[in-house]
Structure formats: structure tokens, C-alpha cells
Amino acid sequence: VVYNRYEGDFCKTRVNARDICRWYETRLEFNASRLGDVLFNIGDRYRVNIEFKSKCSLDSRLSMTIEREPLEQVLGTLSSLFPIRYERLSDDRIIITDKNKK
């Protein structure tokens, strides 16, 4: 059972436990992981609260490896791959919005 804190609901789904448990390592690896799960792990890794201002599609899948890249570079890459925009409101707070919504 997985709690989706972005949508506020529970669902039974298969997850890659290896991806979820790698938050403490210096390297994050994702293999066909949901964008929402990737952002959740990025928030934990960089110790920031990632919030969603508008309904974004978080079900898209991606594979990537993050080692020591700065947070801005990681978010910039994700925003070039997916229709999301990010705004850093403070050192520990980031807002993600849908690029297609104004």
C-alpha cells in the first residue's frame, strides 16, 4: 500500500523497494519510476519540501541517476523533460506547477 501525499489517497501498487530505500545513499537511481516518486525522493535527498500548486501529471515514468548534481540542475532537467515548472520559494520550499496551466 502506498500513500500518495500529493493527491491525499492510498492505493495498492507495486513499487521498486530498491528505489525507495536509496534515499540515504549518495547516488539515487530510478528505473521506470513515477515522476511523483522521483520528486518525493529528491525532496528527501536535498531536504526540501516539494509542493504542487496545480494538478500536475505525476504518473509519467522515467529512468535516471542522480549523484552529486545540484538541486537546481536536477529540477531544470526534469522541467525540460516534463511539462512542469519549478519555483524555489526558500531554501527548503519548492513549488511545482504545470507548464500548460496559467
Secondary structure, 3 states (H helix, E strand, C coil): CEEECCCCEEECCCCCHHHHHHHHCCCEEEEEEEHHHHHHHHHHHHCCEEEECCCCCCCCEEEEEECCCCHHHHHHHHHHHCCEEEEEEECCEEEEEECCCC
